[in-house]
Each structure stands twice: as C-alpha cells, then as structure tokens.
C-alpha cells in the first residue's frame, strides 16, 4: 500500500514540473528578443502544448524547429528533455537536460525537471542536489514544488529524516501545500501517530476534492484511532467514488497495509 501512495504522489508532483524560463544570464545583450529567439520561443510554446496533450511526436518536431532557430535555446532543450522522459528515451532525455543546464545552469525549472528525471530512474541521491540547486535561485516562483520533490525522492531512498525536513520547508513556504501535507500525514501514520496524521489530513482534505489517496489514508488513520463510524463513512465514499481502484479492492479484501 505504501508503494501505491508514493506512486500516486509522484504523478501529482510530476504533473507540476515547469517547462523552464529564460534566466537573466540568457537574455540577449541588447535587452530585446531577436527574431531567431522569437521563432524558438513560439515553437517551444507549441512543443510544450503538444507535450501537455500527450502528442509526443509533434512535440518533438516543434522542439526541433525551435532548436533550428536557436541551437542553445534552453527552454526548448528543457521541453525536449521532458518529451524524451515520457518516451522513456533516457539517454536523450538526460542529454537534453544537461545541455540546457550548460546554457543556463541557474534555471530552477530545468534543475527541478532534471532532478525529477533522476528520481524516477531510481537515482534519488543524485536527484536531490538538483532540487536544491533549483532552490538557490531567489526568484524561483514555486520553490515549494522542489522542496516536495526533494522530500519524495529522499523518502524513496529511505532518508526519512531529510524527507520530513524538506516537506516542512515546503509547508513553511506554502502552508496548504497538498502533497507536503499528505506526505507528512502518511509519515505520521507509518509511525502510528494517528492524531498527528489526522491533523495533517484535516489541512489537506476538502469535501469537493477527495482523492483516492486521501480517502484511503484517512480511512486507515480512523481505523488506527478506533473510530469505526468514521472508518465506515470513509469506506463508503471510497467504494462509491473509486470503485475500480486498487484501494477499493484492498478495502474489500481487508488488506489495510
């Protein structure tokens, strides 16, 4: 069950991966965008859109067009890395991310995305340093994202102390960060600290956005607390809203761990 939850959280956080921005060290000396960079930017935006739609072939074509206009256009290289990552072409993905970082080593989104690539490929210890590199940029718009990713990857590597520290740092920046709250609740549950787990869940739960991961963890927390009425209510919601989920099947089989 633990692996299911972690897998779900990985997908949530992976969906938040940024496509990269041009940092100050990439801006043209004239202070304005050149024609080549304009073409590269437009094709990169198209590539990102097709990536979001899951049309990886066209995304590759658009990224290639962007790089024809500007071979060192880091955002295009970043998108290219994300596309290759989805295609499981690990060599090409890693090469694209590394090329982007050679051009813009301080870009937070590229560092975050490369770190996520490494984490998904079971290279967790390598991944964390890229999340921390992303966080060194004081202008990074979504630092909580990289703190959560670092926490997930540290936890995946068995480093629970640092994982909890990273989640807490994410919550310090964004107290309602849902993945950090859910991870902290799950860590508390694993320690059998059910009141603490319930406290974190209260902060992440909402009546109109109950995920299967939240319901499953909340049900087991209430079971640990001995509240059979709450457990039964959550079980009903789980079976009604997610009848085909692995969690619902586990509940029917009485397998709580």
Secondary structure, DSSP 8 states (H G I E B T S, - for coil): -HHHHHHHHHHHHHTT-------GGGS-TTSS--HHHHHHHHHHHHHHHHHHHT-HHHHHHHHHHHHHH-TT-HHHHHHHHHHHHHTT-HHHHHHHHHHHHHH-TT-HHHHHHHHHHHHHTT-HHHHHHHHHHHTT-TT-TTHHHHHHHHHHHHHHTT-HHHHHHHHHHHHHH-TT-HHHHHHHHHHHHHTT-HHHHHHHHHHH--TT---HHHHHHHHHHHHHHT-HHHHHHHHHHHHHH-TTSHHHHHHHTT---
